[in-house]
Amino acid sequence: MNAAEYDAWYATPRGSWIGETEYRLLCQLLGPKPGETLLDIGCGTGYFTRRFAAEGFQVTGIDPDQRMLEFAYAHRTAAESYVLADARSLPFPDGAFDLCVSVTALCFIGEESRALAEMQRVARRRFAVGLLNRRSLLYLSKGRRGGQGAYGGARWHTLREVRALLAGAAGADIALATAVFVPTGRKCARLVERWLPSALPLGAFIVGAAEGRGRLA
């Protein structure tokens, strides 16, 4: 899938709903403040980078794929910037950003603990990671036997595994929640999303958040 096709999914009714639902959960656990700086790790075509930038945050997106970054840069909507970089070795000093976020990118990184440690290192206040839930309807339809389509090769987690990862990387003020319980995006799925609490461990999208290095120093 090329960059344009990947990004176009977020313009579909289902993609738009899922993207916005995931964004709201990230904000719920991050608690971003007006004007804060934010690093988006594994930003891809920049959907979430643009979404945070549209809310007035000073956002930088990083990704190892030059083609994705070129698309993201060409579709900037605010003053967001983009850097070619690897999540396991971020080219920024300690505490360079108020916040750090990564949306399902770590599902495709073998050394996820190292990437999490880097997130915690560059975040002054707080960081959040979005991962795929192995205890979800989405896993049953898209994740088994190596994964289908864009989910091919992805690693799926449980909430217990995410908590253990965060405890190893940070260990302070850990929060967990899930969203996208019925991933069809249809009317019934949206009603279910309103009714079910984010504390329920069955949503396809897991967000784990914890304090950054600046808070722990």
C-alpha positions as a printed NumPy array, in Angstrom:
array([[  0.   ,   0.   ,   0.   ],
       [  1.457,   3.365,  -0.99 ],
       [  1.299,   6.501,   1.142],
       [ -1.68 ,   8.044,  -0.651],
       [ -3.747,   4.854,  -0.349],
       [ -2.818,   4.459,   3.316],
       [ -3.767,   8.037,   4.185],
       [ -6.981,   7.916,   2.131],
       [ -8.324,   5.243,   4.508],
       [ -8.653,   7.922,   7.199],
       [-11.004,   9.849,   4.884],
       [-13.442,   6.934,   4.685],
       [-16.376,   6.888,   7.15 ],
       [-14.885,   3.918,   9.03 ],
       [-11.329,   5.269,   8.997],
       [-12.414,   8.738,  10.081],
       [-14.398,   7.343,  13.017],
       [-11.615,   5.013,  14.137],
       [ -8.956,   7.721,  13.802],
       [-10.986,  10.214,  15.826],
       [-11.859,   7.605,  18.476],
       [ -8.186,   6.717,  18.879],
       [ -7.203,  10.388,  19.018],
       [ -9.69 ,  11.085,  21.812],
       [ -8.387,   8.158,  23.863],
       [ -4.788,   9.324,  23.413],
       [ -5.75 ,  12.788,  24.649],
       [ -7.657,  11.295,  27.575],
       [ -4.545,   9.532,  28.875],
       [ -1.981,  12.142,  27.84 ],
       [ -3.816,  15.182,  29.188],
       [ -2.139,  17.591,  26.726],
       [ -1.973,  21.285,  27.619],
       [ -2.277,  24.174,  25.132],
       [  0.949,  24.978,  23.298],
       [  2.883,  21.916,  24.487],
       [  5.478,  20.275,  22.256],
       [  4.759,  16.724,  21.085],
       [  6.735,  14.06 ,  19.246],
       [  4.795,  11.577,  17.094],
       [  6.902,   8.424,  16.669],
       [  6.226,   6.285,  13.596],
       [  4.011,   9.024,  12.188],
       [  3.641,   7.449,   8.737],
       [  1.664,   9.783,   6.486],
       [  1.113,  12.19 ,   9.368],
       [ -2.574,  11.664,  10.183],
       [ -2.123,  11.946,  13.961],
       [  0.663,  14.505,  13.583],
       [ -1.745,  16.764,  11.68 ],
       [ -4.539,  16.044,  14.148],
       [ -2.473,  17.171,  17.128],
       [ -1.098,  20.156,  15.211],
       [ -4.634,  21.262,  14.346],
       [ -5.293,  21.598,  18.088],
       [ -2.408,  24.043,  18.481],
       [  0.338,  21.719,  19.713],
       [  3.899,  22.124,  18.405],
       [  4.314,  18.739,  16.736],
       [  7.226,  16.858,  15.186],
       [  6.68 ,  13.549,  13.401],
       [  9.401,  10.939,  12.852],
       [  9.373,   7.858,  10.66 ],
       [ 12.001,   5.604,   9.01 ],
       [ 10.142,   5.604,   5.66 ],
       [ 11.2  ,   8.516,   3.45 ],
       [  8.192,   8.122,   1.139],
       [  5.742,   8.357,   4.01 ],
       [  7.482,  11.462,   5.325],
       [  7.442,  13.126,   1.909],
       [  3.676,  12.594,   1.756],
       [  3.255,  13.885,   5.319],
       [  5.312,  17.003,   4.623],
       [  3.373,  17.728,   1.426],
       [  0.093,  17.563,   3.362],
       [  0.992,  19.719,   6.367],
       [ -1.936,  21.679,   7.786],
       [ -0.101,  23.731,  10.412],
       [  3.538,  24.217,  11.367],
       [  4.259,  20.539,  12.071],
       [  7.721,  19.293,  11.111],
       [  9.031,  15.892,  10.05 ],
       [ 12.326,  14.066,  10.622],
       [ 13.646,  10.813,   9.153],
       [ 14.566,   8.73 ,  12.211],
       [ 14.377,   5.343,  13.944],
       [ 12.198,   4.957,  17.057],
       [ 14.937,   2.9  ,  18.734],
       [ 17.476,   5.721,  18.527],
       [ 15.792,   9.125,  18.549],
       [ 17.992,  12.069,  17.435],
       [ 16.811,  14.335,  20.266],
       [ 18.226,  15.178,  23.704],
       [ 16.658,  14.04 ,  26.967],
       [ 13.364,  15.8  ,  27.692],
       [ 13.248,  17.489,  24.283],
       [  9.414,  17.374,  24.146],
       [  6.641,  17.846,  26.667],
       [  4.799,  14.823,  25.306],
       [  5.559,  11.81 ,  23.149],
       [  3.099,   9.541,  21.364],
       [  3.258,   6.511,  19.081],
       [  0.208,   4.99 ,  17.383],
       [  0.563,   1.256,  16.547],
       [  4.086,   1.803,  15.163],
       [  5.686,  -0.26 ,  17.941],
       [  3.585,  -3.244,  16.824],
       [  6.049,  -3.551,  13.934],
       [  9.28 ,  -2.934,  15.877],
       [ 11.089,  -5.976,  17.27 ],
       [ 12.868,  -4.027,  19.999],
       [  9.76 ,  -2.409,  21.425],
       [ 11.232,  -2.086,  24.936],
       [ 14.104,  -0.06 ,  23.528],
       [ 11.687,   2.167,  21.609],
       [  9.59 ,   2.682,  24.757],
       [ 12.688,   3.644,  26.721],
       [ 13.501,   6.222,  24.038],
       [  9.98 ,   7.637,  24.26 ],
       [ 10.311,   7.994,  28.007],
       [ 13.74 ,   9.6  ,  27.607],
       [ 12.635,  12.406,  25.284],
       [  9.305,  13.141,  27.045],
       [  9.507,  15.791,  29.757],
       [  6.009,  15.264,  31.109],
       [  4.173,  12.259,  29.69 ],
       [  4.143,   9.703,  26.859],
       [  1.498,   7.384,  25.394],
       [  1.752,   4.346,  23.154],
       [ -1.077,   2.895,  21.094],
       [ -0.987,  -0.866,  20.471],
       [ -3.248,  -3.574,  19.043],
       [ -5.266,  -5.704,  21.452],
       [ -5.102,  -9.488,  21.129],
       [ -8.322,  -9.745,  23.185],
       [-10.492,  -7.949,  20.631],
       [-12.902,  -8.522,  17.762],
       [-10.406,  -6.923,  15.4  ],
       [ -7.817,  -9.564,  16.242],
       [-10.304, -12.333,  15.501],
       [-11.027, -10.891,  12.049],
       [ -7.65 ,  -9.392,  11.04 ],
       [ -4.89 , -10.512,  13.372],
       [ -4.758, -14.291,  13.374],
       [ -2.325, -16.384,  11.33 ],
       [  0.135, -13.559,  10.828],
       [ -2.41 , -10.848,  10.135],
       [ -4.224,  -9.646,   7.037],
       [ -3.632,  -6.577,   4.884],
       [ -2.115,  -3.663,   6.799],
       [ -2.039,  -5.877,   9.901],
       [  0.338,  -8.387,   8.329],
       [  3.295,  -9.029,  10.623],
       [  1.882,  -6.905,  13.452],
       [  2.414,  -7.916,  17.074],
       [ -0.754,  -7.906,  19.197],
       [ -0.713,  -7.356,  22.966],
       [ -2.866,  -7.849,  26.03 ],
       [ -3.342,  -5.149,  28.673],
       [ -1.206,  -7.169,  31.08 ],
       [  1.649,  -7.218,  28.562],
       [  1.349,  -3.472,  27.937],
       [  1.43 ,  -2.753,  31.659],
       [  4.579,  -4.869,  32.004],
       [  6.229,  -3.033,  29.094],
       [  5.442,   0.358,  30.588],
       [  6.6  ,  -0.71 ,  34.032],
       [  9.928,  -1.718,  32.519],
       [ 10.316,   1.561,  30.634],
       [  8.963,   4.013,  33.171],
       [  7.119,   2.526,  36.124],
       [  5.409,   5.737,  37.272],
       [  1.756,   6.808,  37.018],
       [  0.8  ,   4.155,  34.444],
       [ -2.668,   4.423,  32.894],
       [ -4.325,   1.954,  30.502],
       [ -7.515,   2.135,  28.44 ],
       [ -8.99 ,   0.686,  25.254],
       [-11.285,   1.836,  22.435],
       [-12.83 ,   0.634,  19.146],
       [-14.784,  -2.286,  20.604],
       [-16.65 ,  -3.039,  17.359],
       [-14.321,  -2.052,  14.502],
       [-16.913,  -1.888,  11.703],
       [-17.52 ,   1.814,  12.288],
       [-21.239,   1.397,  11.58 ],
       [-24.036,   2.953,  13.602],
       [-24.248,   0.039,  16.043],
       [-20.469,   0.178,  16.57 ],
       [-20.664,   3.865,  17.445],
       [-23.484,   3.242,  19.906],
       [-21.498,   0.459,  21.578],
       [-18.507,   2.813,  21.838],
       [-20.614,   5.308,  23.758],
       [-21.968,   2.708,  26.15 ],
       [-18.85 ,   0.741,  27.024],
       [-16.235,   2.218,  29.389],
       [-12.654,   2.627,  28.178],
       [-11.55 ,   0.601,  31.208],
       [-13.028,  -2.511,  29.579],
       [-10.054,  -4.53 ,  28.225],
       [-11.704,  -5.55 ,  24.945],
       [-11.221,  -2.597,  22.596],
       [ -9.057,  -3.164,  19.521],
       [ -6.896,  -0.132,  20.366],
       [ -4.928,  -0.131,  23.632],
       [ -3.385,   3.073,  24.943],
       [ -0.809,   2.879,  27.701],
       [  0.56 ,   6.101,  29.171],
       [  3.136,   6.962,  31.827],
       [  5.297,   9.797,  33.105],
       [  8.22 ,  11.057,  31.056],
       [ 11.804,  11.455,  32.178],
       [ 11.34 ,  15.093,  33.193],
       [  8.689,  14.107,  35.731],
       [ 10.877,  11.363,  37.167],
       [ 14.075,  13.395,  37.379]])
